Amino acid sequence: MADHPVTPDGRYLVVRERLWRRANPALGTGESERLVQSLMTARRAVAAAKMSGDALALRKARAGVDASKRALGERGPVWWTDGAPDYNRHMARNTPYADWFAAQSREGR
C-alpha cells in the first residue's frame, strides 16, 4: 500500500484513480491487527468457497469480509466526525480531491 497515494486528510488511498477508505486510525494497534487478521481469514474463506462451489460457505465468507471491513472503518459509517461526506469508491477526479490527485499524477506518483 506504500505505493498508493494517501489523501492529505488521511481518509483515503488511491488505487487506479479510485478512492478507497482507509481504516480508522483511532483503532489501537492490537485491535487493528486483530481485525486485519480476521479480514485475511475471511478472504481466504471466500477463495476456498469459490473453489469448492459451496454457495452457503461463500455467503458466510463474504459476510465475514464485510464485518471485518466495517469494524476497521473501511465500510459503513465514516470514522471521521467533521461531517464531511464519504467518497469511498469514487473516482478521485470527480471529488473535492481532484486538484490534489492531479498534482500527484503530475509528480509521477
C-alpha positions in Angstrom: 0.0 0.0 0.0 3.0 2.3 0.3 2.9 2.7 -3.5 -0.6 4.3 -3.3 -1.0 7.9 -2.5 -3.0 8.8 0.6 -5.2 11.9 0.6 -3.9 14.8 2.7 -6.6 14.2 5.3 -5.6 10.5 5.6 -9.1 9.3 4.8 -8.4 7.6 1.5 -5.8 5.9 -0.5 -6.0 6.0 -4.3 -5.8 2.8 -6.4 -6.2 3.0 -10.1 -7.6 6.6 -9.7 -10.3 5.5 -7.3 -10.6 6.5 -3.7 -10.7 3.7 -1.1 -11.5 4.5 2.5 -8.6 3.7 4.9 -9.0 2.0 8.3 -9.9 4.1 11.3 -6.7 5.5 12.7 -8.2 5.6 16.2 -8.2 1.8 16.4 -5.4 0.6 18.7 -2.6 -1.3 17.0 -3.7 -4.6 18.6 -7.3 -4.2 17.6 -6.3 -3.1 14.1 -4.0 -6.2 13.7 -6.7 -8.5 15.0 -9.3 -7.1 12.6 -6.8 -7.3 9.6 -6.2 -11.0 10.5 -9.9 -11.6 10.6 -10.2 -9.9 7.2 -7.5 -12.1 5.7 -9.1 -15.2 7.1 -12.4 -14.3 5.6 -10.8 -13.5 2.3 -9.2 -16.9 2.3 -12.6 -18.4 3.1 -14.1 -16.6 0.1 -11.4 -18.1 -2.2 -11.9 -21.6 -0.8 -15.7 -21.4 -1.1 -15.4 -20.2 -4.7 -13.1 -23.1 -5.5 -15.5 -25.6 -3.8 -18.6 -24.2 -5.4 -20.3 -24.0 -1.9 -22.8 -21.1 -2.2 -23.6 -21.1 1.5 -19.9 -21.0 2.5 -19.4 -18.2 0.0 -22.2 -16.1 1.5 -20.8 -16.7 5.0 -17.3 -15.9 4.0 -18.4 -12.7 2.2 -20.3 -11.7 5.3 -17.1 -12.2 7.3 -15.2 -9.9 4.9 -17.9 -7.3 5.2 -18.0 -7.5 9.0 -14.2 -7.1 9.2 -14.2 -4.1 6.8 -17.0 -2.4 8.8 -15.1 -3.0 12.1 -12.0 -1.5 10.5 -14.0 1.5 9.4 -13.4 0.9 5.7 -17.2 0.4 5.1 -20.3 1.5 6.9 -20.5 4.8 8.8 -17.5 7.0 8.4 -15.0 7.2 11.2 -14.3 11.0 11.0 -16.5 13.4 12.9 -16.4 16.7 10.9 -19.5 15.9 8.8 -17.6 15.5 5.6 -19.2 13.2 3.0 -17.8 9.8 2.1 -16.2 9.5 -1.3 -15.3 5.8 -0.9 -15.0 4.1 -4.3 -15.5 7.4 -6.2 -13.0 8.3 -9.0 -10.6 10.9 -7.4 -11.1 13.3 -10.3 -14.8 13.5 -9.5 -14.4 14.5 -5.9 -13.0 17.5 -3.9 -9.7 15.7 -4.1 -9.4 16.2 -7.8 -6.8 19.0 -7.8 -4.7 17.2 -5.2 -4.9 14.0 -7.3 -4.0 15.8 -10.5 -0.9 17.2 -8.8 0.0 13.7 -7.6 -0.2 12.5 -11.2 2.0 15.3 -12.4 4.6 14.4 -9.8 4.7 10.9 -11.2 3.1 9.1 -8.3 
